[in-house]
Amino acid sequence: MWRSKPLPGQFLTGVTHGKPGRTQKDIIASPSHGDTFECTYRMRRADNTWAWILGRGNVTQRDASGRATRVVGLHTDISASQADRAHLEDMVRNDPLTGLRSRTFFTMTVDELEQNAVRPVGIIVADVNGLKMINDYLGHEEGNTVLCQAALLLRGGLDSAACVARMSGDEYTVLLPGCDSLKVAEILHELMQRFKRHNNQQNRPPVLLAMGSSCAEDMQTSIANAIVAADRAMLRNKLTTRAETRQRVRDWIENHTFAKVSMNDCRYL
């Protein structure tokens, strides 16, 4: 017999007709809610693992008051498809190389912060210096290692409230809800010191980031505008440190390989 509510350990997650809130109980109680329903829920198996079940039902008989007296239905185990869905959602939310949040997730988070009028929101934008040179002389696998190390250092230097996303090939952006300008500047300084300590090691190519920060202090400044300001600050930092960072990457490559790096190569300007 079809049950109109989940057993202990079952959780209804959806219904049909595109009408949120129309549960089996509503449909059973009155024909105004339709005669069919569809839902998904979890059920604990005997071995304590969870199965996702798709339930479909149809009212075939009602009494004079309109209440269903007979319902037929079908249960289908859709655990595999739910696992596929979870995997796809993970791919959308997270960057597959670095494990940071994806650009899509970052955009969703910004939208949520704006909708909830969260302020202040600090922004840090970072861009890896010398990656093209590393890719060309040490290989893209080494370049990917640098990207992952940069992500690890960024994420490890921030608390769980921060949203750290890889926005493009070598660019990262950090959202810091609740952080005003002073706090963002403090965090930026701590991150720069964190990278400096890491780069004192000589066994790996240096992980050199240009970074800039900004803050949306109140609702008069959008988070999008704060991101633009942080990006401009990052570019200014990149320009002022370009010669130094290019030289550091070049020195490391030449000291650890037989390659000679041409600083006049336009690819590294």
N, C-alpha and C positions, 0 to 999 in steps of 0.2 A: 504494500500500500504506500502511496506517495505521502510523504510527510510535508506539512506546510511550514515547518520551521526547522532550523538545523539542529542536529543532535549535539550534545556536548563535544567540543573540539571542532565543530564545523562553523564556518564563517561565510555568510552570504556576501557576495561582492557585486552582484549585478542582476538586472531583470530586463525583460524585453519591452517592445513597443516604444522604446526610446523615451520612457516616462520614469525618471528617477523616483525612487520611493515606492513604486508599485511592487509590493512583495506578494508572495503566494497567498498570504492571509487576506490581503486586500482583494485579490482576484477571486478567492473562494467566497468572500463575504458578499460581493456584489458584481453583477455583470458589467457595471459601468466602468470597471477597470480592465475589461477584456476577458477573454477565455483562455489565453495561453500565456505562459511565462517561461523565462530562461534565466538561469543563474549559475554562478560558479562559486564553489566553496572548497574549503580544505577538510579532509577527513584523516584522522590518524589511523594508520594501519596497525595490524597486530604486532608488527616488529618495531613499532614506534616511529616509523618514517611517515612522512606526510604525502597524501595523494591529492591532486587537484581534480575535482569532479565537476563536469558540466551537467546540469540538470535541466531537462525540458519537460514541461507538463501541459496538459490540455484538459479543460473542464468539459465533460461529456454529458453531464446531467445536473440540473438545478431544481430546487423545490419551488413552491409557489412564491416564496419571499425573495427568490433570486439567489439563495445561498447554494453553493455547489454541494451536491451529494455524491458525486462520483468524479474523480480525477485520475487520469492515466498519465504516466510519464516514463522517462527513460533517463538513466544515469550513465554517463560516459567518462571513463578515466582519460583526462587530458593532461596528465602530469608532464609528458614529454613536450607538448606544445607550450605549456607554461614555462618550462625550463628554457625553451628557445626564446620566448618573449623576454624573460628575465635577462638572458644573455644579450639580446638586442638592446634592451634598455640600458644595460651596463655599458655597451659600446657607445651609445649616444651620450651618456652622462660623463664618461671618463675617456681620457686620452690613452690609447692603447700602448704607446711607447713609454711614457713617463709615469703613468698612473695618476697624474693630476686630473682635475676636472677638465672637461672639454669646453670649447668655445660655446657650444649650444647650452650646456648647463650653466655656464657663466652668465649668458644672456638671460636665461630663465631666472637666475638669482637676482640679477639687477632689476628685472621687471617686478619681481616679488617685493624687493626692498622699496621700490618706488610706489607700488600699490599700497604698501603698509606704512608709507611716509616715515621710513626709518632714517634717522639722522642723529649724529654725524656718520658718514661713511668715508673711510679713508681708502685711498687708491695707491698702489705701487705698481709701476710698469717696469719690466726688466727685459733686456735684450742681450743675448750672448755675443761677446766680442771674439773675433778671430775664428769663428766656426768654419768659414769657407776655406781658410788656410789649413785648418786641421783636417777637413774632409779631403782636400786635394793632396796633402802630403802624408797623412796618416791613415786615410780611408774613412768611409762613411760609418763603418762600425765604431771606430773610435769617436767620430763626431756624435753618434747616437749615445755613446757612453757619457760624453760631456753634457749632452742635453739631459740625460737621466740624473747625472750628478748635480747639475744645476737645480733640477726639480727637487731632488732630495734635500739639498741645502736650504732651499726656499721653504719647503713644507715643514722641515724639521725645526726651522727657526720661528714658527708661528703657532698660535694656539688653534684649537679645533673650530673656533668660530670663523676663522678666515676661510675664504674661498680662493684657492690658488688654481689658476687655469693656464693651460698652454693654449695660447691664442693662434699661433701660427708656427712655422718651422722652428724659429729660435726666439720667440717672444712669449713672455709670461705676464699675466696681470693678476694682481692680488686685490680682493675686496676685503675691507676690514670694517665690518659694521660696529658702530659704537666708538670708533677711534676718531678723536679730533685731530687738528693739525699738529699739535705738540706731540701727541702719542704716535702719530704716523711717522713724524721725523725721528722719534726715538727708535721706533721699530726699524726704520730704514737704516739708521746708523748701526744697530745691532746686526742686521743682515749683512751689511758691508764688512763688519768685523768678522762675522762668521765665515764669509768667503775668503777674507784675507788669511785667516788661520788655516783654512783648508789649503790654500795655494802656497803655504810655506812648505808643503810636502813636495818633494822633487821627483817622486816616482811616477806621477801622472801628469798629463798636460794641464796647465792652469785653467780653471773655470772662471772666466772673467766676464762679469756682467756690468753693463751700463744700466743704471737705475734712476728713476725719477718718481716723485710722489706728489700727491695733491689730496684735497679733501672737499667733500660736499658737506659743509658745516650745517646748512639748513636747507629748507625746501626751495629757497630762492636759487640754489645751484643744483642742477640735475647731476646725477651720477655720470651720465654720458659726457657732460661738459668737464667734470672732474677727471674722467679718464683721458680726455683730450689734453688737459693741462698737465697731467702726469706724463703722458707720452711726449709732450714737448720738452718737459724737464729731463726726461730720459735721453732724448736726442741731443740736448745741450751737453749732458754729461758724456755721451758717446763721442761727440766732436772734440771735447777738451781732452779726453783720455785716449783718443784713437792711436796717436803715434806711440804712446807708451805701451798700450795693450798689444798692438801689432808687433812691436819689438819683443815683448815678453813671449808671445807665442812663437815667433820666429826663433828666438834663442833656444827655447825648449826643443823645438823640432830639430834644429841643427846640432844641439848637444846630445840628442838621443837617437839620431839617425844619421845616415850618410848624405842626406839631402841638403841642398843649398837653396834657400828661399829668396826669390827676387822680390824686393820690396817695391820695385817699380811696376810690378804686375798690376794692371788696372782692376783686376778682380778683387783686390784687397783694399781698394780705396774706400 
